[in-house]
Every structure is written in structure tokens, then in C-alpha cells.
């Protein structure tokens, strides 16, 4: 479906995408994750033909000539880019007309897509008056007006409330079940878990790629979860046996090599500091643990 070969994008002295080789299979939901500046947006813009690569090859639907298949690709950019002073329906009609739909065919398709995204009751509302989540649904609707075979979405739910994010992903899953290949970048680890495969990007390179289960299974350390009401815990348990400490609300993930030795040392430190009412247990690594490690290794 999508093949990238030694793909490079250079902006002056900065190599935003650095020699990427990747194959995305037909019918996949494939996710790109990584810190800001990792190259995710640049990579998606090259795959959609918005940017030309400095070097390397891109094959989509078996052809390197992306201009021939743009009608089979959909794209939702990072920022809302439709017309705020037009209504929902007016925006959709314009996009549909640009893709060649006319007359009753256009009206039927627009109604079908807005029904799918639950925006039909708001078809006469100005786009500027929509909530963040509804704007993203409108962007999704616009991207679907020509019924693409492969759909690219660049952090489509950033800044959207959790309920709207869940509804958005439910729609993506429905599209995928109908056969659409979906390529998405996301900053949210719960969304990354929903992808069939994910690639972690850092400094323009793919550091690791696999299913969420594979990435977590390959995590090389143990994770201890510490539940404690204390904000100075990093100073209190500054131990050589702890490789990293990351806060998750009132809990901490302690990354260790030797689980038993570290557990004993941590308990000793907490008891000496008269820290009571804590819980310490080993847990399976989360995707966030994996990506924190990969980000540190990629520095």
C-alpha cells in the first residue's frame, strides 16, 4: 500500500526526515508518535504530495507518481483549515465540488458524510461557531468527501476533549473496517494503543516500529509503580538502582534493572524518611514508559 525508501527531507542545514524505510500495509491503522520536531508532520506532508522529498522514493498504491492518485488520498492537517465564515454544509459542498461532485450527487454525498460524523444537525452552523471537537469532525467530513482509499491525519485530535477524541476514533475504526487504510500521527499514548502498528520517531528517524504489544514486550527494564502522597519523592529515593523516575499524577513509575534489589532499597529509604501509607508494586510497562525510554535513547 505505502512504501518509503531511504526518504530524506532537508530544510537548509536541518534534516527533518533522515533516511526512513517503511512499509504500511493495506487495511492498517498505522500511527506515528514522537516528540515535537521529530519529523512526523514533514513525513505525512511528503506522503500526501504537499512536500517533495530531498531524496528517496515514495510509493502509494504501487505508484511513485502521487499526483495521479491524489483523488484516492484524504488528508486532515494539524490545524483547522476550512472556512470559518461558511456553514458546515457550505464547506462540505465546496470540498465536494472541488473533487468533481455536482448536483444531487453532491447533496446526497454531503448528507451521507455529515450523518456519519454526526454533524448533520449542525449543517447550518458557521464553522467558526463550532467547538474544537466539532471542527475536527468537519475536517474529517471534508477529507472523506471523495471516499479515499488511504487517509492521512496529522494529530487530528490535539486540543480536543476526551469524549470528542473517543468519538473521533470510533469513526476512524468504522472507516477502517470498511477497508480504508489510515495513517495518523498522535501525541496521545491511549490513541497509539488503538493503532495496529506504530512507529516512534525522533530527530527525523524511526527509532522503533511494531505493534503496541510488541513494543511493550521488548521493554528491557522492570517498572515499579509507587503510590504515595509526597512531591519530593525523587529526592528521597535517589538511588543508583533506579534508572529513571516519571510522575503519573500521585503515582510514580520507577524504572529499574533488578526488581527485588530496587524494591528493598526503596522501602528502606521510605521507612527511614517516615513515609507511610504508600504502595509499591511491579507493573507491566505502558507505551508511555516505552516512549520515554526511546526518547532518552534518541537524544
N, C-alpha and C positions, 0 to 999 in steps of 0.2 A: 504493500500500500504506500508507505513512505520509506525512502532510503536516503540517508545522508552519508556522504563520503568525504572525509578529510575537509569538512566545512570550516571556513575561516571568514571572519569579518573584522576588518581593520578600520578604525577611525583614527587617522593620524598615527600617533605613537601607541594608541591603546588597541589591544587585540580583544574585542568584546566577545568573540566566539573563536575558540582556539582548537582547530583540528578535530571536530566532532564526527564520529562514526556512529550511526544509529539506524536501527530498522524498527518501524512501528507497523504492527500487523493490522490487517483489515478486521474491523469489528472491535478493536481495542478501545478502552478509555485509558489514554496514556497521559501521565502527569509529569510536569517539570516543577521541581521545587528547589529552593536555594535562597540565599540572602539577596538583598537589593544589590544590583550591579553584577549579578552572577552571569548575565547574558541571556536570560530566559526570553525577554521581550524581543531582543535582537534576533534570536533564533526563530521565534514564531513569525516575525515580520519577514524573514528570508523565506520561510516555508510558504508563506502566503503570496510571495512575489512583490511585497511592498519594498523590500530592500534587496539589492543584488549582492551576492557573496563576493568577497575579495578573491577567494579561491575555493575549490572543491565543487562537489556536484550534489544536486537535489533531484530526486526522482519521486514524483507523486502520481499515483495511478499509472505507473510504469512509464511515464514520460518526463524528460527534463525540461520540456517547454511548458512552463507553468501558465503562460498566457493563453494556452489552448484549453486549459481545464479550469480557469477561474470560475466559470459558471457552475462547477461541481464542488467548489470550496466555499465554506461560510466562515465568517470572522467576526468575533466580538472583541473590540480593543479594550485596553485597560480603562480608558476614560470614556464616559458617555459622549457620543459624537453625533447624535441626531439633532433635530431642530426643536429647540425649546419653545418657540413661538407657534409651533404647529401642534395639532391634536395627535393623539395616539394613532387614530385611523389615517390621518393625513400623512404622517411619517411613513406608515406602512404602505400606503398607496404609492408614494414616491419611490420607495425602495423596490416595490414590486414592478413598477413601470420601468425602472432602470434595468431590470432583469428581463424585460420583454413581455410581461403580463399586461393584458388590456381588457377593458370592458367587464363583462360578467365573470370571466375567468379570474381577473384581479380581485373583484369583490368577494368571490367565493373563497379564494385562497386566503385573503386577508382575514375574513371571518373565521376560517378554519384555524389559522395560526394564532389569532388573538384568543380564540376559545381554548386552544391548547395551553397557552400561557396564562390563562385566567384574567386577561386584560380586556375582554370584550365589554364588560360593564363600564369600563373607563375609556371607551373608544373616543368619546368627545372631550376628554380632558386634555388640557395643554400639557405637553411633555415636561415643561418647567415646573408644573404643579404636582408631579408625581413624587412619591417617596423614593429613596435610594434603591430599595429593592424592586419597586415597580419600574424604575428607569432601566435597571438591568434586565428585567423581563421584556421590556420594549426592545432593548438592544438584541436580546435573544430572538425575539419575534422577527426583527429586521434581518438577522442573519439566516433565518430559516425560510425566507420568502421565496427562494429559488430551490428549496429542498436539496441541499448539498449532500454529497456522499461523504465528505470529510469536513469536520467542523473544528475550527481553531478558536480557543477562548483564552485571552490573556488576563489572568487574575480577575475573572468576571464578578466575583462576589466581595472584593475588597471594600470594606466600609459598610457592608450590608448587614442588617441584623440577623441573628441566628435562625429565626423562623424563616425569613426570606431565603437565607442560604440553603436551608434544608429543602424548601420548595423548589429552588432553582436546580439543585442536584437531583431531585426526584424527576424533574423534566428531562435532565440530561440522561438519566438512566432509561427513561421511556424511549428517548430517541435512539439510544444505543441498542436497545432490544429490538428496534425496528431495522437495525442494520447499519446505523451511522457510526463511522469511526470518529472518535472525539479526542482532540489533543488540547490539554488545558494546563495552564500554569497556575499555581496557587501558593499563598503564604500560609495556608491553614493545614495543620497536620491531620485534622479529622477529615478534611477533604482528600488529602493524599491517600488516606486509608481506603477511600472509595474507588481509587483507580486500579485497573488491572495490573499495570506496571508503572513504576515511577523512576525518574532519573534525577539524581541530585546534582545540581550544577554549582560550580564555584570557580570564580576567575575565568569564566569562558569555557571551562572544561566539564565534562561529565565525570564526576568522581566515582559514582556508583549507580548501578541500574539493576532493577529486579522487581519482583512483586513485594508488596509490603511485608508479607510473611517471610520471604527470603532475606530481606534486608535486616529484619529484626532477629532472625535465626543466626545471621552471620555476625551479630554484635559480639565483639571479643571480650567484653568485661561483664561483671555482675553489677546489678543495680539494687541498692538498698534504699528503701523508702522510709524516711524518718518523719513522723508526725509529731510536731512539738510547737508550743506557743512561745517561741523565742526568736527574735530577729537577729541576734548576734551569734547564731549557731555556727557560722563559718569560722569565726574567731575562736569559738570554744572548742571545736573539734578539728583544729588544724593539724592533720596527721599525714605522715608520709604514705600511709596505706590507702589514703583517699586520693584518687586521681583527679576528681572534679566534683563540685557541689553545685547543683542547679535548683533554684527555688520554684515550686509549683504551688502558689497560694500559701497555705500554712504547712505544706509538706515540702520535703527536700529529697531530691534524688542524689544519692551518693554513689559515685562510680568507683568500683574497687576491683582489684585483681583476685585477691584471696578473701572470699566472703567470710569465713569463720574468723580469721585473724582480725579483719577490719571490724567485724561486729563486736568482738571482745574489747578492742581498743576504744571504739566509740562509746560503748556502755560505760567503760571505766572513766572516760572523760566527762560524760554527762553526770555520772554519780558524784564525781569529785566537785563538779560545779553546782551540785544540789539541784539539778534539773530533774524534776519529777513529771509524772503524767505524760510520758512520751511513749510512742510505739515505733519499733524498728523491725522491719521485715524485708526479706528479699522479694522482689517483684520481677516480672518479665519486662525487658526493655520496651519502651514505646518508640514510635517513629521519631518523636522529638528527641529522645536520647540518641538515636542513631544519627540524626542530622546535626545535632550539636557536636558530636564526635567528628563527623565528616567535615564540618565547617572548621573545626580546630585543626584537623589534619591538613586541610587545604590551604591554611594560612601560609 
